[in-house]
Amino acid sequence: MEFVSSELSSPVCYLSERDILPASTTDDMASEAKPLRIGYVPEHFSTPIHFAKRHFGLSAELIPFPSGTGHMITAIRAGEIDVAIGLTEGWIAGLGKENVEPADGGYRLVGTYVETPLCWAISTGTSRAEIQDVSSLKGGKIGVSRVGSGSYVMGYVLADQQGWLSAEDSEKKEPFKDTVVLNTFANLRRAVNDGEADFFMWEHFTSKKYYDSGEIRRVGEIYTPWSSWKIVASTSLIGEGSKLDGRVEELFGKLNEGIKYFNEHLDEAVQFISTELDYSEEDAREWLKTVKFPVDTRGVDIKVVDKTVGLLCKAGVLKEGLGMQPAEMTLLQR
């Protein structure tokens, strides 16, 4: 029998999928296999997101941000989350500022999550007898969760509506004595009672529990002049030709299913809100009367973005003609 020397034998060649397929193909496969990291505010508005995951297999890591949109802006720019669902005014103010970092803003508007305006309740401390109504707040200390958050931006919208931005303030646009950054809702409630801040603004139904308990006192309200919640995606998910990562396109479909289920199962929604999200059943049912989710979450009405930018410029949050313009902020238009 003749034996072939091992030295003359051809070596076995082991090729991986990555060796055979083009790099772009394997990168896409890896991207699609990895669940999206989605930032959201753990309040009643988040119920359809949870339903999308619970009932329709949304493949995503849901990451709560109790302190709100301002914190999510920081997180998405730092690469800690891929997609986020937050307040319209916060996202637009974040992109419309001059000299933002990173230079591309870090995210784009891609979807609409809530069609109705948001009611911001204006709150002060229970024993703050010197503060009786909204007019008492002029020149006071406003508490905010973060600079750039909805609670920060709406302070300027309130000042504009109340006529507190005088001609001499036209450049500075500083209607308050101080802006006190407090990060969390709990800190805001504490601050108005101990005098660190005079007032703050937070969503009505989230605040109501603390009115009922006597911890804080309501002095007024203000509605956003725009639809209240938008979906943004990291610029890292936008490919050549402004093509959006397929996982985000899939997300829209799952959210649409979650919203449809929410609308058809309101008793389940109330149970979830009252047991998982710390609202009373009565408040949950009242909130349902005020909110409208879209049939299709994909895309943003550019007219809403235009209107929001215009009002934020008027209120001094943004400067007209500077920073990113509405069409640049919006990747997917309706």
N, C-alpha and C positions, 0 to 999 in steps of 0.2 A: 504494500500500500504506500502510495506517495503522499507525504505530508507537505503542506505549503508552509513555509516559514512565516511566523507571525510578523516578522519585520516587513514582509512583502504584502501583507493583507491590508486592504483599505480600511482606514479607521471609520468607526461608526460616527455618523454626523447627527447630532440632536438639534433640531431647529424648533424654536418656540413660535407661537402664533405671532409674536411681535417681530420675529426675524422675517417671517414670510409676508405679512401684511404691511401696507404702507403706514408710516408713522401716524399720519392724520387719522387713519382708520382705527388703529389701536387706541389712540388718544380719545377718540370719540366714544369707543366702547367703554373705556375706563370711566369717562365722564358720565355716560348714561347709567352705568352700574352704581354709581355713588348717589345716595339719596340727597336731595336738596336740604340745606339748613335754612329753615324759614323762621324769621323773627316775627313776633306778634305781641300784641298787648293783651294780657290775660284778663280781659273784661268780657262782658256779655256779648259784645260784637264778635268775639272770636268763636262763637258757637258753631257756625257753619264750617269753619276750618276743622274743628274737632269731629264734626259729623262726616266730613270728607275722608278723614283718616279712619274713623271707626266703622263706617258703613260702606265706603267705596275704595278702600285700599290705597289711599294717598301714601305714597312712599316718600316720606320726608321726616327729618328731625325737627320737631317744633320746639323753638327756643323762646321762652317767655321773657319779655322786657317790661316789667311793671312800671319802670320810670318813663316809658313812652318812646315817642318817635325820635327825639333828640339822641337818646342812647343808641337806637338802632342805626342812625346815620353814622355815628362813630364806629359801630360794629361792622357795618357793611363796607365801610371804607378801609377798615383794618383787615378785611378778609375773614372775619369771624362768622358771618352769615352770607348766604347767597341771594336770598330773596327776603323782602320784608313787607309787612302790611301795616300801614300807619296813617297818620293824619296828613291830609292834602297840603295844608299850609306849612307843615314842617318839612316835607319833602321838597316843596317848591322853593321855600326860603333857603334850604340847604344848597340847592343848585344855583340859585339866582344871585348869591353873594359874589362879590369880587374876589379874585385871587383864591379860589377854593383849593384845598389840598385833599386828594390828588388833583392834578390839573383837569382831568376829565370828569371830576365830580364824584366818581366812584360808583354811580348808579344812574339808572334812567327810569322814568315812569313807563310802565308797561300795561297796567290794568286798573280797573275800577272795582272796588270792593263794596262800597255803600253809596247809594244814590242820593240819600237824604242829607240835609245839613246836620251839624252837631250842635246840641245845646250845651254851652259852657255855663256852669253855675259859678257865680262869684261869691266867695266865702270869706268870712272873717272869724275872729275868736268870739266865743260865747259871751265873754264879759267886756268886749270892746265897745263900751257905751258911746265913745266918741265917733264911732262909725255906724251910721244909721241907714245910709243908702249909697248908691253908686257915686253920687256927687261928693261924698265924704272922702273918696279915694284919690282925688286929684292931688298930685304931688306927694303921694305916699310911697310906701315901700312894697313893691310887688314881689311875691314869692313865685319862683318858677322851678320846674324840675331840672332843666338844663337850658343853657343859651342855645337858641335855635329850635327848641321844642315847641309843640303847639301851645303850651301854657305861656311861653315867652312871646311867641308871635301874636297871639290873640290879645295880649296886653296892649300892643300898639294899635291893633284894630279897634279895641275898646276906646283907647285915647282919641283916635281919629273920629269915631262915632260921637263921642262926648264933646268934641271940639276943644280938647286939651292941648292940641298941637298948635301953639301960637306962631305968629310970623317969626318971632325971634328964635323959635325952636325949629324953624324950617330946615336948617342945616343939621343940627344935632339930633332932632327928633327924640328927645329924652323927656318924656312927660312925667317920669316918676323920680322921686328922690333917690331911690336905690333899687337895684334888681338883685334879689337875694336868691342864689342858686342853692336848692335844697335836696335835689335828686329824687326823693321818694314822696309819695302821697302822704305817708305817715309823718314825715318831717315837715311837710307843708302844713298839716293840721296842727302840729305842735307849735310851729313858728308863729301862727296867727294868734295863738293863745298866750304865748310868752312875750310877744311884742317884737320878735326878730323880724317879722314881716307884718304888714297891715292886712293884706288880702292875697288870695290866689284864685286861679280859675281851674276847674276840673270838670269832667263830664257830669251832667246832672244826676243820673241814676247811680253812678258810682259814689257821688257825694251824699246822696239822700239818706243813706243809712246813718251817717254821722250827724245829719240834722235831726233825725228822729231820736238819736241817743243823746243829743244835747252837747256833743263834743265841739261842733262848730255851728256857725249861724250863717244863713243865706242872706245876701243883701241885693242880689240881682242876677241877671242872666244875659247872655249874648249868644246869638246864633251865628254860625259861620255863613257867609254869603255864598258858599260853594258846597258841592257834594263833599262828604267829609272824609272818606277813606280811600286811599289809592295803594296799588301794588307796585313795588319797584324791584328791579333786578340789578345785580352787580354788573358793572361793565365787563368783568371777566367772563360773563356768560354770553357776551355779544361777539359773534364771529364776523368773518368777511361778508361784505355786503349787508351789514347790520342784521345778520341772521341770528335769531335768538335760540339759545340752547333748547333742545327738544324737551328737556325735563320741565322747563317753564311752560311750554305749550301744553304739556300733559297736565301740569298743575291747574291751568285755567279750566280744563275739562272736569277735573276732580272737584274744584271749588264750585263750579256750576252745579254739579250733582249734589254737593253738600248743601248749597243754598236751596235747591229745589226740595230736597228732603226736609230741610228746616221749615220751609213754607207749608209743607204738607203734614208736618208733625209738630205743631206748635205746643202741644202738651208735653211732648218729650223735650222740646227746647226749654220750656219753663222749668221742668224738673232738673235738667242739666244746669241751667243758670243758677237755680236756687240751692242746688246741692254741691256743685263743683266750683262755682264762681262767687259764692258769698253774697248773693243778693236775695232779698225776700221774694217769695212767690208773687206777692202783690205787685212789687216793683217790676219784676220780670214781665208780668202781663201788661203793665202800663207801658213799658218800653216797647213791647211788640207793636203797639199802636202807632209808634213814632218812626219806625225804621223801615227802610225799603232797600233790599239788596238787588243787584242787577240780575237779569236772566243770564247774561253773558259777561264774565269778568274781563275778558280780553280787550285791551285797548282803552284809551283815554280820550275824552272829548277835548280837543285842543282849545275850544272856546272856554272851557272851565279853567284851563291852565292860564290862558290869556287874562281872564277876569281876575284870577287870584293874583297873578303878577301885578296887574294894574292896581289892585287894592293894597297890596303889600308895598308897592312903590309910594302910593298916596300916604300910607301910614308910616313911611320912613324905614320899613324893614329892609327894603331893597332900593336901589338907586336906578332910576329910569335910564335905559340905554347901556347900562353896565352889567356885567355878569352874563350868565347863560340865558339865552332867550327861549321862549316857550317851545318852539319847534325843536330846538336842540335838546331840551329836557325830556321830550316825549319820543320814545322809540316806536311805540305802537299807537296809532291814532284810530279812533272809531270812525 
